[in-house]
Amino acid sequence: MPLEKGALLKRRYRIEGILGQGGMGAVYHAIDINLGVRVAVKENLFVTEEYARQFHREATILASLRHPNLTRVTDHFVLKNQGQYLVMDYIEGQDLRLRVKKSGPVSEKEAVPWLLEICDALCYLHSCKPLILHRDIKPGNIKITPEGHAYLVDFGLAKVVGESGQTTVGAKAMTPGFSPPEQYGTGHTDVRSDIYSLAATMYAVLGAALPEEALERAMGRKALTPLRKRNSTISPGIEKIIEKALQVRPDDRFQNVNEFASAVRAAATVGNATVIGNFPYLDLDQPTRVNVSEDKADKKPAIVGKLRQRLPVIAIAALVIVLIAAAFSLPGTGSKLAAFFSSATQPATSSGPSGGDIEGTATSLPGGQGSNTPIATPLGTEDQISAGPAATLTASKAGTEVQPTPNGGGAGQIAFASNRNGTPQIYLMNIDGTDIYQLTDLTDGACQPAWSPDGTRLVFTSPCSRSKETYPGSSLWIIGADGENMISLPTAPGGGDFDAVWSPDGKRLAFTSMRDGHPQLYVINIDGSGLLNLSKRYAAEGQPAWDPAGDQLVFVSERSNNSVLWFISDSTGDEVRFSRPDGLDDTHPNWSKDQRVIIFERQIGGIPRLLVKFYDDGGRAARKVCPSSALGGYPMAEPKWSPDGRWIAFETWPEGNNHEIAIMMENCMFFTIITNGNPAFDFDPAWHP
């Protein structure tokens, strides 16, 4: 729980309020009563050995720094059974993420001096002995004071590189949109990585939009949108400089901060005058060095670095993804890799952006130890439930091996519904619970969000007054991931359409409809054509989920007086029962991305539990995701797989009434409630693909 106003830490720091909150703790505004000055207190609630080392590393790095555009650490302490605390100078002002979200793109005239101040700070860091890499430069980590000066904050992911090449590494992490491709997987980072992130930050600040994801560009699936298409007032010179700094290959970027800053100073103009400022470390004209020995110093194969000169960039990016996938597949690697969001500096909530949200959250993997003790019981080792024989399954395409995606899974967002502002609306949040903002603002409410396969759009249900199983009179709506271009799909008078999901090819929607007076299963093309009723009997049917191959749907049918899971071919209409009508209701199925497993909700002893059935097993046995001994009496409902297939988002209400969104690994480890602390009713999670 957040510290209350008036709380006294270490008999010295009086809490005045909260500045930001995340999954690992919070940042507070406080008063140092000994000195009578304002300070910022960063809290880390996790005190395991690894988190302790990481937090202490940040304190050590910051305490040694002396630069006018960097925060200064003044104290660091641990409170037993409570947390770790870092005391820093309080920097008054607003970070650039909130600035853009509130007011839209920043003018070149205003932004360039801030860029150069951060360049000067980076030049200082890169010239330190040992060299320091920040590795998490983004708009939310640059704060602008009322006097107009920029401060670079939050060193939770910093890397220290000694003269011998020996490295001390913070959390292995990346922020989609701001991290270069070499920061993913086993790639090694150097000063050019910070240059990329700073250029991405300036792109976002000047254009009020994220640059295209680095791995997507490296694999040739996307190209960088020219900055002047985002903001036509940007000068061609600044556009070209930022584009050069955003090159996928480090060798194609500026090779040190001095080069980058010199180009900016030469190109930027205020009226007809070149921007001039006091930048002491840039003015020293001592180029910072690229640490080329880091691969050997880490004493492990830096495969990406060794192949950079031999393989095309696309092949390198593909190799990085394979390496990440391999890491996930090794037993025990999930806990070793789960550094889970070293920073807690993002605001807990914010309203929809006028200029568009321009930032994700740095992460290596979702999870971490969160608000509850990790449970290490593997899936299916106990509590196997016989489901009896099932009908022979129809032929279906074999699922292909799932590849981790740049957004979602390892790093991304979850959409969900919440009544935190009254009527339920659709919200987005990072998977550590930070950066929550409202996507819809409909008088009649909105719920049941579901992502398009490419992650650019959401379909949802409205009207929606509360969380229910059926929504008579409702319609389906589609909205862009940025909250723009909202459209409604055709509906029937007096009917009700809900439970929508996208087909894997993104061309159709399957949904539940009351058009025939009771819930039936339908499909429709995205343009509103091709409406087809798949249900063939007078049974209540709905809650569809498409298989990854796009051949068939699993859905819920109320037959034999209870809810049973069935398959249906969307082309032939052939049906096959998957779960047994044994008096236990099975609902809310969700198909794993490798097509092997269907997870669903079942009431057991009056408490909803998550179970899985294996597709190839024909549904003959159901296994609990978390055995009876795990997580006590926590209810678990409406599960959704993460895009990488290793995590589950779901709804829970541990106190019996306050519904929350939680995540955990498929083996029940790293259970974390990510909306914890808000009294709102949070429901209908949907993991961003």
SEZAVO-96049 format. One line per 5 residues: number of its first residue (from 1); their letters; for each residue x, y, z of C-alpha. Coordinates in Angstrom, 3 decimals, padded with zeros to 6 digits, always signed. Each point is the difference from the previous one (the first is absolute). Layout:
<atoms>
NUM) A) X,Y,Z | ...
</atoms>
This chain:
<atoms>
1) MPLEK) +000.000,+000.000,+000.000 | +001.257,+003.536,-000.707 | +001.414,+001.943,+002.924 | -002.515,+002.414,+001.485 | +000.534,+003.736,+000.206
6) GALLK) +001.764,+000.843,+003.251 | +001.833,-003.316,+000.275 | +003.556,+000.437,+001.310 | +002.818,-002.061,-001.480 | +003.245,-000.482,+001.909
11) RRYRI) -001.216,+002.676,+002.458 | +000.971,+002.547,-002.620 | -002.058,-000.038,-003.187 | -003.650,+001.046,+000.310 | -002.185,-001.163,-002.900
16) EGILG) -001.957,+002.847,-001.617 | -001.573,-001.820,-002.934 | +000.522,-002.481,-002.821 | +001.680,+001.031,-003.265 | -000.341,-003.286,-001.882
21) QGGMG) -000.796,-003.636,+000.619 | +000.928,-003.264,-001.673 | +000.007,-003.719,+000.611 | +003.136,+000.062,+002.164 | -000.699,+003.001,+002.168
26) AVYHA) -000.456,+003.733,-000.319 | +001.756,+003.354,-000.082 | -001.020,+002.446,+002.729 | +000.336,+003.712,+000.620 | +001.407,+000.409,+003.506
31) IDINL) +001.572,+002.517,+002.382 | +003.417,-000.579,+001.560 | -000.889,+001.304,+003.458 | +003.684,+000.159,+001.017 | +000.873,+002.426,-002.785
36) GVRVA) -003.431,+001.434,-000.744 | +000.240,-000.738,-003.741 | -002.225,-001.853,-002.449 | +001.212,-003.380,-001.250 | -001.227,-002.837,-002.178
41) VKENL) -000.079,-003.449,+001.598 | +000.015,-003.019,-002.313 | -001.384,-003.174,+001.519 | +000.818,-003.587,-000.959 | -002.349,-002.457,+001.716
46) FVTEE) +001.901,-003.094,-001.122 | +002.979,-000.859,+002.168 | +001.178,-003.253,-001.546 | +003.727,-000.274,-000.553 | -000.180,+000.852,-003.717
51) YARQF) -002.273,+003.013,+000.488 | +002.152,+001.167,+002.896 | +003.103,-000.071,-002.194 | -001.766,+001.862,-002.796 | -001.382,+002.675,+002.319
56) HREAT) +003.331,+000.438,+001.766 | +001.697,+000.282,-003.401 | -002.260,+002.895,-000.944 | +000.777,+001.728,+003.295 | +003.737,-000.475,-000.455
61) ILASL) -000.053,+001.312,-003.562 | -002.063,+003.071,+000.792 | +001.890,+000.838,+003.183 | +003.226,+000.322,-001.968 | -001.384,+002.322,-002.691
66) RHPNL) +000.394,+003.763,-000.094 | -001.581,+001.676,-003.011 | -002.492,+002.906,-000.165 | -002.484,-002.080,-002.030 | +000.106,-003.175,+002.104
71) TRVTD) -001.783,-000.724,+003.270 | +002.173,-000.425,+003.101 | -000.443,-002.804,+002.554 | +000.341,+001.058,+003.619 | -001.002,-003.123,+001.934
76) HFVLK) -000.747,-003.697,-000.363 | -001.423,-002.329,+002.650 | -001.958,-003.211,+000.597 | -002.960,-000.431,+002.348 | -000.268,-003.627,+001.062
81) NQGQY) -003.099,-001.805,-001.279 | -001.095,+003.155,-001.805 | +002.243,+001.106,-002.842 | +003.030,+001.890,-001.261 | +000.074,+003.760,-000.389
86) LVMDY) +002.051,+002.375,-002.116 | -000.013,+003.702,+000.916 | +000.694,+002.451,-002.831 | -000.187,+003.674,-000.744 | -003.569,+001.007,-000.719
91) IEGQD) -000.230,+001.330,-003.549 | -003.054,+002.164,-000.418 | -001.687,-000.111,-003.371 | -001.636,-002.362,-002.481 | +001.476,-002.863,-001.981
96) LRLRV) -000.114,+000.113,-003.791 | -002.380,-002.928,-000.256 | -002.675,+001.863,+001.926 | +000.856,+003.214,-001.808 | -000.708,-001.565,-003.393
101) KKSGP) -003.023,-001.881,+001.275 | -001.500,+003.263,+001.276 | +001.026,+002.482,-002.683 | +001.040,-001.940,-003.092 | +003.327,+000.303,-001.855
106) VSEKE) +002.696,+002.291,+001.340 | +001.407,+002.639,-002.355 | +003.521,-000.412,-001.350 | +000.963,+003.376,+001.467 | -000.953,-001.179,+003.484
111) AVPWL) +001.210,-003.585,-000.237 | +003.508,+000.433,-001.441 | +001.513,+001.694,+003.087 | -001.381,-002.836,+002.135 | +001.477,-002.536,-002.409
116) LEICD) +003.401,+001.640,+000.261 | -000.158,+000.104,+003.802 | -000.671,-003.751,+000.049 | +002.798,-000.503,-002.543 | +002.327,+001.839,+002.365
121) ALCYL) -001.092,-002.250,+002.875 | +000.541,-003.101,-002.149 | +003.401,+001.264,-001.082 | +000.864,+000.271,+003.691 | -001.267,-003.532,+000.723
126) HSCKP) +001.800,-001.488,-002.977 | +003.221,+001.743,+001.010 | -000.125,-001.312,+003.580 | +002.530,-002.566,+001.117 | -001.541,-002.528,+000.109
131) LILHR) -002.247,+000.875,-002.916 | -003.736,+000.133,+000.802 | -002.777,-000.837,-002.469 | -003.501,+001.147,+000.904 | -001.925,-002.503,-002.221
136) DIKPG) -003.472,+001.337,+000.829 | -000.240,+003.437,-001.618 | -003.619,+000.813,-000.782 | -002.364,+002.970,+000.434 | -001.135,-001.161,+003.437
141) NIKIT) +003.604,+000.096,+001.226 | +000.655,+003.598,-001.060 | -001.423,+002.611,+002.319 | -000.342,+003.675,-000.918 | +000.257,+002.537,+002.819
146) PEGHA) -002.093,+003.213,+000.162 | +003.179,+001.862,-001.007 | +000.137,-002.063,-003.209 | +002.924,-002.316,+000.755 | +000.019,-003.736,-000.757
151) YLVDF) +000.972,-002.683,+002.524 | +000.759,-003.624,-000.837 | -001.353,-002.246,+002.761 | -000.362,-003.669,+000.944 | +003.129,-002.138,-000.286
156) GLAKV) -001.672,-003.319,+000.821 | +001.244,-001.610,-003.244 | +003.432,+001.596,-000.113 | +003.101,-001.971,-000.937 | +003.476,+000.758,+001.332
161) VGESG) +002.895,-000.946,-002.304 | +003.464,-000.067,+001.543 | +003.248,+000.835,-001.786 | +000.779,-003.711,-000.276 | -003.354,-000.627,-001.603
166) QTTVG) -001.467,-001.622,+003.136 | -003.700,+000.873,+000.150 | -002.523,+000.383,+002.752 | -003.428,-000.331,-001.532 | -003.338,+001.306,+001.210
171) AKAMT) -003.249,-001.689,-000.979 | +000.117,-001.529,-003.469 | -002.745,+002.112,-001.422 | -001.417,+001.961,-002.862 | -002.731,+002.543,-000.633
176) PGFSP) -001.893,-000.605,-003.250 | +000.422,+002.968,-002.321 | +003.035,+001.393,+001.817 | +002.423,-002.923,+000.286 | +002.323,-000.868,-002.908
181) PEQYG) +000.002,-003.564,-001.362 | +003.293,-000.858,+001.702 | -001.688,+000.476,+003.393 | -002.196,-003.053,-000.640 | +001.153,-003.544,+000.707
186) TGHTD) +003.743,-000.482,+000.369 | +001.089,+003.037,-001.996 | +002.564,+002.300,+001.641 | -000.626,+003.677,+000.591 | +002.398,+002.936,-000.201
191) VRSDI) -000.161,+003.790,-000.236 | -001.735,-000.230,-003.373 | -002.905,-001.738,+001.734 | -000.583,+003.078,+002.166 | +000.203,+002.147,-003.149
196) YSLAA) -002.741,-002.092,-001.616 | -002.257,+000.321,+003.059 | +000.527,+003.753,+000.227 | -000.795,+000.395,-003.706 | -003.145,-002.121,+000.445
201) TMYAV) -000.969,+002.204,+002.928 | +000.392,+003.161,-002.072 | -001.948,-001.595,-002.853 | -002.858,-000.707,+002.444 | +000.155,+003.457,+001.570
206) LGAAL) +000.129,+001.886,-003.300 | -002.468,-002.257,-001.809 | -002.326,-001.024,+002.870 | +000.271,-003.601,-001.224 | +002.271,-002.965,+000.609
211) PEEAL) +002.550,-000.898,-002.665 | -000.572,-003.425,-001.477 | +001.306,-002.831,+002.172 | +003.697,-000.768,-000.525 | -000.369,-003.765,-000.502
216) ERAMG) -002.870,+000.486,-002.426 | +002.204,+002.315,-002.077 | +003.000,-002.315,+000.320 | -002.040,-002.867,-001.411 | -001.254,+002.117,-002.881
221) RKALT) -003.632,-000.163,+001.110 | -000.287,+003.725,+000.635 | +001.753,+003.180,-001.099 | +000.596,+003.126,+002.021 | -002.654,+002.623,-000.690
226) PLRKR) +001.757,+003.270,-000.909 | -000.181,+002.386,+002.924 | -001.293,+002.835,-002.166 | -003.065,-002.125,-000.809 | -000.734,+000.075,+003.727
231) NSTIS) +000.736,+003.711,+000.329 | +000.521,+002.064,-003.153 | +001.543,+002.896,+001.956 | +003.159,-001.994,+000.770 | +002.984,+001.167,-002.023
236) PGIEK) +001.437,-002.449,-002.588 | +003.404,+000.147,+001.681 | -001.284,-001.156,+003.396 | -002.086,-002.691,-001.690 | +003.058,-001.433,-001.773
241) IIEKA) +002.107,+000.087,+003.167 | -002.607,-001.881,+002.015 | -000.457,-002.537,-002.790 | +003.750,-000.626,-000.104 | +000.084,-000.519,+003.771
246) LQVRP) -002.900,-002.462,-000.340 | +001.776,-002.272,-002.456 | -000.414,-003.683,+000.806 | +003.722,-000.816,-000.347 | +002.100,+001.742,+002.675
251) DDRFQ) +002.774,+000.615,-002.556 | -002.429,+002.118,-002.031 | -000.807,+002.346,+002.886 | +002.034,+002.830,+001.488 | +002.888,-001.698,+001.780
256) NVNEF) +000.045,+002.177,+003.091 | -002.126,+002.646,+001.664 | +002.305,+002.835,-001.103 | -000.639,-000.839,-003.655 | -003.750,-000.116,+000.577
261) ASAVR) -000.109,+003.256,+001.964 | +002.304,+001.815,-002.434 | -002.308,-000.902,-002.879 | -003.029,+001.212,+001.957 | +001.675,+003.297,+000.912
266) AAATV) +000.956,+000.583,-003.608 | -003.471,-000.733,-001.353 | -002.289,+001.497,+002.623 | -001.055,+003.602,-000.328 | -002.081,+002.350,+002.032
271) GNATV) -001.113,+002.453,-002.619 | +003.289,+000.447,-001.861 | +002.252,-000.426,+003.026 | +001.837,-003.222,+000.792 | -000.922,-001.445,+003.393
276) IGNFP) +002.674,+000.902,+002.530 | +000.190,-001.186,+003.580 | +002.342,-000.892,+002.809 | +000.788,-003.681,-000.469 | +003.250,-000.573,+001.901
281) YLDLD) +000.656,-003.629,-000.924 | -000.978,+000.410,-003.637 | +002.185,+003.091,-000.208 | +002.980,-002.019,+001.226 | -000.071,-001.615,-003.448
286) QPTRV) +001.288,-003.300,+001.347 | -001.761,-002.783,-001.916 | -001.484,-002.700,+002.140 | +001.159,-003.496,-000.776 | -001.849,-003.029,-001.314
291) NVSED) +000.719,-002.938,+002.251 | +000.879,-002.691,-002.520 | +001.396,-002.427,+002.553 | -003.265,-000.599,+001.826 | -000.743,-003.304,-001.757
296) KADKK) +003.157,-001.583,+001.439 | -000.378,+001.688,+003.348 | -003.412,-001.559,+000.560 | +001.695,-003.422,-000.366 | -002.928,-001.332,-002.009
301) PAIVG) -000.613,-000.230,-003.733 | -001.357,+003.302,-001.286 | -001.367,-001.687,-003.096 | -001.646,+003.097,-001.376 | +003.207,+002.004,+000.276
306) KLRQR) +002.130,-002.690,-001.692 | -002.369,-000.355,-002.923 | -000.705,+003.702,-000.503 | +002.693,+000.350,-002.648 | -000.889,-003.262,-001.751
311) LPVIA) -003.780,-000.128,-000.148 | -002.655,+002.370,-001.279 | -001.865,+001.919,+002.694 | -003.160,-001.986,-000.657 | +001.792,-003.263,+000.767
316) IAALV) +001.452,+001.473,+003.191 | -003.415,+001.067,+001.244 | -001.448,-003.416,-000.833 | +002.824,-001.644,+001.937 | -000.686,+002.224,+002.998
321) IVLIA) -003.632,-001.117,+000.029 | +001.012,-003.663,-000.190 | +002.364,+000.514,+002.911 | -002.769,+001.572,+002.071 | -002.314,-002.885,-000.863
326) AAFSL) +002.698,-002.491,+000.987 | +000.478,+001.740,+003.322 | -003.705,-000.344,+000.746 | +000.034,-003.707,-000.835 | +002.756,-000.928,+002.455
331) PGTGS) -001.186,-001.263,+003.393 | +000.427,+002.553,+002.734 | +000.945,+002.888,-002.247 | -003.241,+001.851,+000.639 | +000.943,+000.809,+003.587
336) KLAAF) +003.560,+000.904,-000.927 | -001.072,+002.396,-002.713 | -002.924,+001.629,+001.808 | +001.521,+003.297,+001.095 | -003.480,+001.585,-000.207
341) FSSAT) +000.061,+003.707,-000.432 | +002.816,+001.613,+001.890 | -001.642,+003.426,-000.133 | -003.045,+001.195,+001.916 | +000.024,+003.551,-001.286
346) QPATS) -003.012,-000.089,-002.306 | -003.193,+001.663,+001.248 | -002.624,-002.386,+001.208 | -002.789,+001.373,-002.178 | -000.581,+002.589,-002.638
351) SGPSG) -002.759,+000.999,-002.341 | +000.011,-000.569,-003.722 | +002.724,+001.944,-001.785 | -000.710,+003.013,-002.111 | +003.234,-000.571,-001.847
356) GDIEG) +000.063,-003.792,+000.204 | +001.805,-002.206,+002.488 | +003.625,-000.349,-001.013 | +001.446,-002.437,+002.455 | +000.030,-003.581,+001.145
361) TATSL) +001.819,-001.398,+003.000 | +003.440,-001.550,+000.226 | -000.082,-003.687,+000.745 | +001.733,-003.261,-000.607 | -002.942,-002.272,+000.750
366) PGGQG) -003.333,+000.461,+001.732 | -000.287,-001.438,+003.471 | +002.543,+000.523,+002.700 | -000.957,-000.918,+003.531 | -002.783,+002.511,+000.139
371) SNTPI) -002.500,+000.195,+002.776 | +000.014,-003.676,+000.946 | +002.478,-002.818,+000.542 | +000.981,-001.835,-003.201 | -001.496,-003.473,-000.323
376) ATPLG) +002.389,-002.501,-001.550 | -002.389,-002.884,-000.684 | +000.151,-000.926,-003.705 | -003.152,-000.213,-002.064 | -001.692,-003.377,+000.154
381) TEDQI) +002.031,-001.675,+002.761 | -003.039,-000.425,+002.239 | -003.753,+000.544,+000.119 | -000.589,-001.778,-003.286 | -003.726,-000.187,-000.625
386) SAGPA) -001.449,-002.763,-002.126 | -002.211,+001.274,-002.751 | -000.955,-003.348,-001.481 | +000.195,-000.913,-003.664 | -000.587,+002.664,-002.605
391) ATLTA) -000.980,-000.208,-003.634 | +002.768,-000.347,-002.566 | +001.231,+003.403,-001.085 | -000.270,+001.154,-003.564 | +003.229,+000.571,-001.889
396) SKAGT) +001.638,+003.386,+000.534 | +003.213,+001.644,-001.057 | +002.882,-000.602,+002.370 | +000.944,+003.062,+001.987 | +003.388,+001.488,-000.715
401) EVQPT) +002.538,+000.886,+002.667 | -000.850,+003.314,+001.585 | +002.519,+002.797,-000.381 | +000.122,+002.729,+002.658 | -001.305,+003.330,-001.203
406) PNGGG) +001.456,+003.447,+000.624 | -003.264,+001.158,+001.558 | -001.944,-002.099,+002.447 | +001.355,-003.035,+001.776 | +003.494,+001.104,+000.906
411) AGQIA) -000.729,+003.673,-000.360 | -003.363,+001.557,-000.644 | -003.392,+001.092,+001.158 | -003.257,-001.412,+001.229 | -003.348,+001.493,-000.921
416) FASNR) -002.759,-000.408,+002.571 | -003.366,+001.383,+001.090 | -000.430,+001.981,+003.210 | -002.578,+002.166,+001.717 | +002.687,+002.101,+001.722
421) NGTPQ) -001.547,+003.165,-001.460 | -003.627,-001.074,+000.388 | -001.373,-001.790,-003.049 | +002.234,-002.861,-001.254 | +002.471,+001.103,-002.674
426) IYLMN) +002.942,-001.577,-001.823 | +003.444,+000.735,+001.429 | +003.550,-000.885,-000.965 | +002.864,-000.667,+002.404 | +003.512,-001.356,-000.039
431) IDGTD) +000.327,-003.520,+001.311 | +001.423,+001.240,+003.300 | -003.159,+002.054,+000.561 | +001.568,+003.369,-000.867 | -000.980,+002.568,-002.588
436) IYQLT) -003.730,-000.646,+000.233 | -002.015,+002.195,-002.314 | -003.578,+000.063,-001.192 | -000.643,-000.954,-003.619 | -003.788,+000.425,-000.258
441) DLTDG) -002.404,+002.555,+001.458 | -003.470,-001.207,-000.986 | -003.101,+001.079,+001.886 | -001.371,-003.548,-000.067 | +003.301,-001.614,+001.002
446) ACQPA) +002.341,-002.461,-001.706 | +001.466,-003.411,+000.859 | +001.229,-003.334,-001.442 | +003.032,+001.338,-001.932 | +001.704,-002.346,-002.479
451) WSPDG) +003.079,+000.857,-002.084 | +000.384,-000.367,-003.727 | +002.848,-002.390,-000.939 | +002.291,+002.892,-000.970 | -000.695,+001.854,+003.251
456) TRLVF) -001.172,+003.194,-001.724 | -003.713,-000.222,+000.839 | -002.394,-001.183,+002.673 | -003.543,-001.299,-000.295 | -002.202,+000.540,+003.054
461) TSPCS) -003.595,-000.122,+001.234 | -002.242,+002.994,+000.737 | -002.327,+000.762,+001.766 | +001.532,-001.594,+003.067 | -001.191,+001.001,+003.455
466) RSKET) +001.858,-002.725,+001.909 | +001.715,-003.375,-000.404 | -002.596,-002.528,-001.197 | -000.234,-003.190,-002.050 | -002.470,+001.390,-002.560
471) YPGSS) -000.604,+003.526,-001.295 | -003.468,+000.358,-001.587 | -000.202,+003.085,-002.216 | +003.770,+000.397,-000.283 | +002.079,+000.544,-003.153
476) LWIIG) +003.556,-000.707,-001.096 | +002.379,+002.913,-000.463 | +003.520,+000.218,-001.406 | +002.518,+002.605,+001.131 | +003.651,+000.659,-000.782
481) ADGEN) +002.614,-000.793,+002.632 | +000.563,+003.760,+000.266 | -003.671,+000.609,+000.845 | -000.801,+001.414,-003.445 | -002.165,-001.077,-002.969
486) MISLP) -002.812,-001.641,+001.969 | -002.683,-001.717,-002.132 | -003.025,-002.184,+000.777 | -000.874,-003.260,-001.738 | -003.540,-000.721,-001.265
491) TAPGG) -002.335,-001.462,+002.615 | -003.619,-001.159,+000.121 | -002.729,+002.103,+001.655 | -000.795,-001.378,+003.423 | +002.841,-002.498,-000.203
496) GDFDA) +003.368,+000.182,+001.653 | +003.523,-000.825,-001.222 | +002.895,-000.752,+002.387 | +002.886,-002.451,+000.734 | +001.828,+001.027,-003.197
501) VWSPD) +003.374,-001.476,-001.030 | +002.079,+000.536,-003.141 | +000.860,-002.747,-002.430 | +003.758,-000.655,-000.268 | +000.091,+001.612,-003.460
506) GKRLA) -001.653,+003.158,+001.345 | -002.815,-000.118,-002.580 | -002.931,-001.267,+002.069 | -001.535,+000.115,+003.455 | -001.686,-002.820,+001.870
511) FTSMR) -002.463,+001.137,+002.648 | -003.098,-000.800,+002.024 | -003.305,+001.552,-001.052 | -003.554,+000.189,+001.375 | -001.423,+000.609,-003.493
516) DGHPQ) -002.029,-003.217,+000.223 | -001.265,+000.660,+003.515 | +002.657,-002.025,+001.785 | +003.835,-000.137,-000.191 | +001.270,-001.432,-003.292
521) LYVIN) +003.407,-000.239,-001.659 | +000.626,+002.273,-003.022 | +002.822,+001.073,-002.290 | +000.187,+003.214,-002.027 | +002.537,+001.681,-002.268
526) IDGSG) +001.704,+003.096,+001.372 | -001.765,+002.156,-002.590 | -003.377,-001.188,+001.314 | -000.748,-002.449,-002.814 | -000.276,-003.794,+000.011
531) LLNLS) -002.048,-000.408,+003.191 | -000.385,-003.728,+000.789 | -001.710,-001.816,+002.873 | +002.090,-003.066,+000.900 | -002.382,-001.307,+002.679
536) KRYAA) -002.374,-002.749,-001.150 | -002.070,-000.727,+003.065 | -002.047,+001.702,+002.659 | +002.799,+000.179,+002.520 | +001.637,+003.016,+001.540
541) EGQPA) +003.442,+000.236,-001.615 | +002.784,+002.545,+000.053 | +003.421,+001.047,+001.348 | +001.855,-001.064,-003.176 | +003.778,-000.278,-000.342
546) WDPAG) +001.693,-000.667,-003.329 | +002.704,-002.624,-000.386 | +003.341,+001.492,-001.156 | -000.350,-001.630,-003.410 | -003.350,+001.724,-000.590
551) DQLVF) -001.845,-003.242,-000.863 | -002.323,-000.399,+002.949 | -001.331,+001.560,+003.161 | -000.306,-001.261,+003.536 | -003.140,+001.327,+001.654
556) VSERS) -002.363,-000.501,+002.949 | -003.318,-001.757,-000.516 | -002.609,-000.487,+002.718 | -001.040,-003.588,-000.667 | -001.082,-002.667,+002.489
561) NNSVL) -000.711,+002.731,+002.553 | +003.577,+001.187,+000.294 | +002.614,+001.878,-002.034 | +002.241,-002.196,-002.161 | +002.879,+000.813,-002.361
566) WFISD) -000.468,-000.907,-003.655 | +001.926,+000.460,-003.239 | -001.614,+001.178,-003.203 | +001.456,+000.401,-003.485 | -000.688,+003.513,-001.265
571) STGDE) -000.184,-001.334,-003.570 | -001.995,-003.251,+000.278 | -001.821,+000.532,+003.292 | +001.062,-003.460,+001.228 | -000.004,-000.231,+003.802
576) VRFSR) +002.007,-002.108,+002.457 | -000.445,-000.050,+003.764 | +003.154,+000.770,+001.987 | -001.030,-000.069,+003.664 | -002.293,-002.421,+001.798
581) PDGLD) -003.499,+001.011,+001.202 | +000.662,-001.046,+003.602 | -001.860,+002.743,+001.815 | +002.984,+002.345,+000.185 | -000.265,+003.131,-002.126
586) DTHPN) +002.958,+000.671,-002.315 | +000.136,+003.560,-001.338 | +002.278,+002.687,-001.471 | +002.340,-002.185,-002.101 | +003.182,+001.418,-001.474
591) WSKDQ) +002.243,-001.831,-002.473 | +003.777,+000.003,+000.485 | +001.952,+001.441,-002.893 | +001.687,-003.339,-000.760 | -003.461,-001.635,-000.246
596) RVIIF) +000.897,-002.678,+002.557 | -001.957,+001.165,+003.024 | -003.393,+001.511,+000.763 | -000.277,+001.820,+003.294 | -003.422,+000.649,+001.490
601) ERQIG) -001.892,+000.851,+003.166 | -001.832,-002.578,+002.153 | -001.929,+000.423,+003.233 | +001.457,-002.375,+002.600 | -001.432,+000.159,+003.497
606) GIPRL) -001.635,+003.307,-000.863 | +003.318,+001.599,-000.980 | +000.998,+000.571,-003.626 | +003.245,-001.781,-000.870 | +002.125,-000.094,-003.132
611) LVKFY) +000.377,-003.365,-001.700 | +001.593,-001.183,-003.210 | -000.797,-002.757,-002.459 | +002.463,-001.122,-002.621 | -001.312,+000.134,-003.549
616) DDGGR) +001.812,-003.140,-001.145 | -001.312,-001.845,+003.055 | -003.560,+000.482,-001.227 | -000.997,+001.690,+003.256 | +000.108,-003.273,+001.942
621) AARKV) +001.593,+001.543,+003.083 | -000.052,+003.456,+001.537 | +002.852,+001.284,+002.098 | -000.065,+002.934,+002.365 | +002.406,+002.788,-000.844
626) CPSSA) +000.573,+000.528,+003.722 | -000.544,-003.019,+002.297 | -002.199,+000.244,+003.080 | +002.942,+000.890,+002.221 | +001.059,+002.888,-002.216
631) LGGYP) -001.169,+003.572,+000.574 | -002.446,-001.018,+002.711 | -003.550,+000.957,-000.841 | +000.783,+002.464,-002.758 | -002.745,-000.114,-002.634
636) MAEPK) +001.217,+000.078,-003.609 | -002.240,+000.883,-002.919 | +000.003,+000.945,-003.711 | +003.570,-001.092,-000.869 | +001.992,+001.331,-002.960
641) WSPDG) +003.340,-001.350,-001.258 | +002.832,+002.443,-000.606 | +001.295,+000.186,-003.586 | +003.098,-002.023,+000.912 | -002.176,-002.728,+001.537
646) RWIAF) +001.782,-000.008,+003.351 | -002.210,+002.327,+002.065 | -003.652,+000.220,+000.901 | -001.986,+003.146,+000.743 | -003.232,-000.496,+001.920
651) ETWPE) -002.535,+001.569,+002.335 | +000.095,-000.601,+003.754 | -001.701,+001.329,+003.126 | +002.030,-001.137,+003.002 | -002.042,+002.075,+002.463
656) GNNHE) -003.288,-001.253,-001.365 | -001.204,+003.164,-001.731 | +002.744,+002.225,-001.435 | +000.772,-001.514,-003.395 | +003.605,+000.335,-001.207
661) IAIMM) +002.108,-000.971,-003.012 | +002.845,-002.418,+000.758 | +002.684,-001.826,-001.963 | +002.067,-003.112,+000.662 | +002.118,-002.485,-001.901
666) ENCMF) -001.637,-003.115,-001.423 | +001.590,-002.064,+002.797 | -001.664,+002.161,+002.675 | +003.225,+001.866,+000.812 | +000.359,+003.767,+000.463
671) FTIIT) -003.633,+000.720,+000.754 | -000.415,+003.782,+000.013 | -003.115,+002.159,+000.368 | +000.759,+002.925,-002.303 | -002.997,+002.234,+000.784
676) NGNPA) +000.412,-000.479,+003.734 | -001.026,+002.905,+002.219 | -002.707,+001.546,-002.185 | -003.528,-000.435,+001.395 | -001.474,-000.216,-003.509
681) FDFDP) -001.548,-003.076,-001.608 | +002.640,-001.069,-002.580 | -000.914,-002.792,-002.414 | +000.239,-001.396,-003.566 | +003.820,-000.066,-000.478
686) AWHP) +001.369,-000.198,-003.554 | +003.736,-000.405,-000.624 | +001.440,+002.153,-002.777 | +001.368,-002.115,-002.897
</atoms>
